[in-house]
């Protein structure tokens, strides 16, 4: 059975099963950084007490909600690929430790071959 167009991207950004390689994780994080930069830059450019600032604030909220979910599930998939427990993604919400955890997630090598979370990186899991 063939996959529907776009289902791969939907799995990458919002799916909860499987594994994610370091490179794919880094590209997806760059994508969300760029998406979030658009309303933030609009808010910075807007005049105080203006309609543009209000709209930019709504834009930030609308972009943040799917980005937060996506970053959480992508981090869990990346940790699963490295053979680490997904609960460690919770460290990303601790301000003093989040940068170090992000570096660990990006640098830690993948487990070779299948593991209990999926057959190979960048594929939906079991």
Backbone as CSV, one residue per row, in Angstrom:
resi,resn,N_x,N_y,N_z,CA_x,CA_y,CA_z,C_x,C_y,C_z
1,UNK,0.847,-1.179,0.000,0.000,0.000,0.000,0.889,1.238,0.000
2,UNK,0.671,2.129,-0.912,1.493,3.327,-1.042,1.094,4.363,0.012
3,UNK,2.093,5.102,0.461,1.828,6.190,1.408,1.226,7.381,0.674
4,UNK,0.379,8.108,1.381,-0.177,9.334,0.816,0.897,10.408,0.777
5,UNK,0.832,11.295,-0.192,1.799,12.399,-0.238,1.697,13.233,1.035
6,UNK,2.824,13.574,1.594,2.841,14.392,2.796,2.809,13.612,4.094
7,UNK,2.504,12.315,4.038,2.419,11.557,5.282,3.791,11.398,5.923
8,UNK,4.843,11.377,5.125,6.204,11.270,5.654,6.557,12.513,6.464
9,UNK,6.215,13.691,5.939,6.490,14.933,6.654,5.639,15.028,7.921
10,UNK,4.411,14.582,7.843,3.537,14.579,9.018,4.112,13.683,10.099
11,UNK,4.629,12.501,9.701,5.256,11.617,10.680,6.498,12.280,11.274
12,UNK,7.334,12.884,10.425,8.568,13.499,10.898,8.287,14.562,11.943
13,UNK,7.348,15.446,11.673,7.120,16.577,12.560,6.172,16.288,13.716
14,UNK,5.230,15.354,13.545,4.214,15.184,14.579,4.000,13.744,15.040
15,UNK,4.583,12.757,14.363,4.398,11.361,14.747,5.163,11.020,16.013
16,UNK,4.628,10.081,16.765,5.228,9.749,18.064,6.022,8.451,18.067
17,UNK,5.997,7.689,17.001,6.715,6.418,16.995,7.934,6.499,16.099
18,UNK,8.873,5.631,16.349,10.010,5.510,15.458,11.275,6.151,15.987
19,UNK,12.212,6.342,15.073,13.539,6.856,15.386,13.893,7.984,14.426
20,UNK,14.791,8.857,14.864,15.186,10.011,14.064,16.706,10.140,14.106
21,UNK,17.330,10.266,12.939,18.788,10.412,12.880,19.204,11.818,13.289
22,UNK,20.495,11.975,13.555,21.018,13.283,13.982,20.799,14.359,12.919
23,UNK,21.100,14.036,11.680,20.988,15.025,10.607,19.533,15.450,10.388
24,UNK,18.627,14.495,10.367,17.213,14.815,10.182,16.694,15.656,11.345
25,UNK,17.113,15.319,12.555,16.721,16.080,13.740,17.217,17.525,13.628
26,UNK,18.470,17.697,13.225,19.039,19.041,13.113,18.301,19.861,12.059
27,UNK,17.991,19.260,10.916,17.249,19.979,9.867,15.844,20.355,10.341
28,UNK,15.182,19.446,11.041,13.832,19.734,11.534,13.860,20.837,12.589
29,UNK,14.881,20.850,13.431,15.008,21.917,14.424,15.272,23.263,13.730
30,UNK,16.059,23.248,12.679,16.293,24.474,11.907,14.984,24.968,11.285
31,UNK,14.175,24.044,10.779,12.872,24.409,10.222,12.026,25.140,11.259
32,UNK,11.912,24.583,12.474,11.085,25.223,13.498,11.695,26.548,13.956
33,UNK,13.008,26.653,13.956,13.646,27.924,14.302,13.246,29.010,13.304
34,UNK,13.260,28.654,12.035,12.881,29.620,11.001,11.397,29.969,11.073
35,UNK,10.550,28.974,11.323,9.108,29.233,11.438,8.831,30.180,12.608
36,UNK,9.467,29.939,13.744,9.242,30.786,14.913,9.876,32.171,14.747
37,UNK,10.891,32.281,13.916,11.550,33.571,13.716,10.656,34.568,12.985
38,UNK,9.734,34.082,12.174,8.881,34.986,11.394,7.991,35.845,12.286
39,UNK,7.155,35.262,13.169,6.332,36.143,14.008,7.140,36.904,15.059
40,UNK,8.258,36.341,15.495,9.081,37.051,16.470,9.699,38.290,15.835
41,UNK,10.184,38.160,14.610,10.758,39.338,13.944,9.675,40.371,13.645
42,UNK,8.457,39.923,13.353,7.358,40.862,13.142,7.037,41.603,14.441
43,UNK,7.115,40.909,15.575,6.848,41.559,16.864,7.938,42.572,17.203
44,UNK,9.163,42.241,16.873,10.265,43.161,17.156,10.155,44.426,16.309
45,UNK,9.720,44.285,15.069,9.599,45.438,14.169,8.364,46.284,14.451
46,UNK,7.366,45.735,15.114,6.106,46.451,15.324,6.263,47.560,16.359
47,UNK,5.492,48.597,16.163,5.491,49.717,17.109,4.739,49.314,18.373
48,UNK,5.137,49.867,19.511,4.419,49.567,20.754,2.947,49.969,20.649
49,UNK,2.084,49.204,21.261,0.638,49.458,21.285,0.026,49.550,19.890
50,UNK,0.517,48.744,18.958,-0.032,48.763,17.607,-0.764,47.456,17.322
51,UNK,-1.592,47.502,16.298,-2.298,46.302,15.858,-1.313,45.260,15.350
52,UNK,-0.239,45.710,14.722,0.779,44.787,14.205,1.412,43.983,15.341
53,UNK,1.614,44.617,16.481,2.188,43.917,17.627,1.216,42.864,18.159
54,UNK,-0.059,43.192,18.192,-1.073,42.239,18.631,-1.136,41.043,17.681
55,UNK,-1.134,41.314,16.383,-1.159,40.224,15.399,0.099,39.367,15.477
56,UNK,1.235,39.995,15.699,2.477,39.240,15.842,2.422,38.347,17.083
57,UNK,1.823,38.855,18.151,1.668,38.045,19.365,0.811,36.819,19.112
58,UNK,-0.294,36.996,18.377,-1.123,35.843,18.018,-0.348,34.891,17.107
59,UNK,0.448,35.436,16.212,1.273,34.606,15.338,2.268,33.767,16.118
60,UNK,2.857,34.366,17.154,3.791,33.627,18.000,3.078,32.473,18.682
61,UNK,1.889,32.741,19.219,1.131,31.676,19.885,0.747,30.559,18.911
62,UNK,0.279,30.946,17.722,-0.126,29.947,16.730,1.054,29.115,16.233
63,UNK,2.227,29.700,16.154,3.406,28.961,15.709,4.001,28.140,16.840
64,UNK,3.914,28.648,18.074,4.547,27.970,19.201,3.888,26.642,19.541
65,UNK,2.572,26.578,19.499,1.884,25.355,19.928,2.265,24.129,19.098
66,UNK,2.172,24.175,17.769,2.611,22.992,17.014,4.125,22.781,17.098
67,UNK,4.890,23.858,17.210,6.347,23.715,17.314,6.732,23.015,18.609
68,UNK,6.088,23.360,19.709,6.408,22.737,20.995,6.123,21.235,20.956
69,UNK,4.961,20.849,20.417,4.632,19.425,20.297,5.645,18.721,19.389
70,UNK,5.920,19.324,18.258,6.817,18.718,17.290,8.229,18.554,17.852
71,UNK,8.744,19.552,18.514,10.085,19.470,19.085,10.131,18.400,20.169
72,UNK,9.075,18.295,20.956,9.038,17.262,21.994,9.059,15.862,21.389
73,UNK,8.201,15.593,20.409,8.160,14.239,19.838,9.400,13.942,19.006
74,UNK,9.952,14.951,18.328,11.189,14.714,17.583,12.347,14.421,18.530
75,UNK,12.395,15.096,19.666,13.453,14.839,20.647,13.329,13.446,21.225
76,UNK,12.100,13.014,21.487,11.891,11.654,21.993,12.320,10.632,20.951
77,UNK,11.961,10.852,19.681,12.378,9.923,18.623,13.897,9.908,18.476
78,UNK,14.532,11.047,18.624,15.992,11.114,18.530,16.637,10.370,19.693
79,UNK,16.097,10.542,20.904,16.611,9.807,22.066,16.419,8.302,21.880
80,UNK,15.288,7.896,21.337,15.055,6.477,21.068,16.068,5.942,20.062
81,UNK,16.412,6.738,19.072,17.395,6.317,18.083,18.766,6.125,18.729
82,UNK,19.070,6.926,19.735,20.355,6.823,20.424,20.345,5.752,21.503
83,UNK,19.214,5.087,21.692,19.120,4.046,22.711,18.912,4.585,24.111
84,UNK,18.494,5.828,24.222,18.256,6.465,25.512,16.758,6.563,25.769
85,UNK,16.349,6.641,27.040,14.911,6.747,27.333,14.349,8.109,26.916
86,UNK,13.157,8.091,26.360,12.508,9.304,25.880,12.176,10.295,26.971
87,UNK,12.084,9.837,28.204,11.746,10.725,29.316,12.818,11.796,29.508
88,UNK,14.020,11.553,29.013,15.086,12.556,29.120,14.758,13.827,28.351
89,UNK,13.807,13.773,27.434,13.394,14.981,26.702,12.798,16.010,27.652
90,UNK,12.339,15.588,28.810,11.816,16.507,29.806,12.848,17.510,30.299
91,UNK,14.128,17.154,30.170,15.197,18.066,30.585,15.209,19.326,29.712
92,UNK,14.638,19.246,28.516,14.615,20.405,27.617,13.792,21.567,28.160
93,UNK,12.938,21.331,29.146,12.141,22.427,29.714,12.829,23.077,30.909
94,UNK,13.989,22.567,31.310,14.754,23.158,32.416,15.737,24.157,31.797
95,UNK,15.554,25.454,32.063,16.357,26.457,31.365,17.868,26.253,31.473
96,UNK,18.383,25.939,32.648,19.834,25.830,32.813,20.410,24.601,32.114
97,UNK,19.598,23.576,31.900,20.102,22.326,31.341,19.685,22.094,29.895
98,UNK,18.790,22.902,29.370,18.234,22.626,28.038,19.277,22.695,26.928
99,UNK,20.181,23.638,26.977,21.201,23.746,25.938,22.108,22.514,25.940
100,UNK,22.512,22.071,27.129,23.355,20.884,27.217,22.618,19.640,26.737
101,UNK,21.344,19.530,27.079,20.555,18.379,26.643,20.384,18.394,25.133
102,UNK,20.151,19.559,24.567,20.021,19.681,23.117,21.310,19.248,22.422
103,UNK,22.446,19.647,22.964,23.732,19.223,22.399,23.916,17.713,22.506
104,UNK,23.526,17.138,23.619,23.623,15.677,23.791,22.745,14.973,22.765
105,UNK,21.525,15.477,22.587,20.601,14.852,21.633,21.181,14.899,20.219
106,UNK,21.806,16.003,19.855,22.338,16.145,18.499,23.631,15.352,18.309
107,UNK,24.462,15.275,19.321,25.782,14.656,19.180,25.776,13.141,19.416
108,UNK,24.936,12.650,20.317,24.951,11.225,20.680,24.707,10.365,19.441
109,UNK,25.552,9.368,19.190,25.408,8.555,17.971,24.193,7.633,18.014
110,UNK,23.762,7.247,16.835,22.625,6.336,16.705,23.044,4.910,17.046
111,UNK,22.075,4.116,17.486,22.287,2.682,17.690,22.241,2.031,16.315
112,UNK,23.221,1.216,16.007,23.240,0.535,14.705,22.214,-0.591,14.701
113,UNK,21.531,-0.716,13.581,20.548,-1.784,13.440,19.259,-1.465,14.159
114,UNK,18.325,-2.401,14.110,17.029,-2.166,14.760,17.152,-2.149,16.276
115,UNK,16.268,-1.401,16.905,16.123,-1.472,18.353,14.632,-1.552,18.662
116,UNK,14.259,-1.481,19.907,12.847,-1.705,20.262,11.919,-0.586,19.811
117,UNK,12.475,0.499,19.263,11.662,1.623,18.815,11.475,1.677,17.311
118,UNK,12.181,0.855,16.564,12.008,0.863,15.124,13.133,0.149,14.406
119,UNK,12.908,-0.128,13.133,13.887,-0.886,12.361,15.140,-0.084,12.021
120,UNK,14.984,1.194,11.751,16.115,2.042,11.359,15.737,3.501,11.599
121,UNK,16.743,4.396,11.637,16.430,5.810,11.807,15.592,6.363,10.656
122,UNK,14.864,7.405,10.941,14.039,8.137,9.963,12.919,7.299,9.380
123,UNK,12.398,6.392,10.192,11.258,5.573,9.777,10.288,5.451,10.947
124,UNK,8.995,5.335,10.649,8.051,5.080,11.747,8.398,3.788,12.458
125,UNK,8.086,3.729,13.733,8.448,2.579,14.551,7.400,1.502,14.555
126,UNK,7.591,0.611,15.494,6.714,-0.548,15.647,5.381,-0.165,16.269
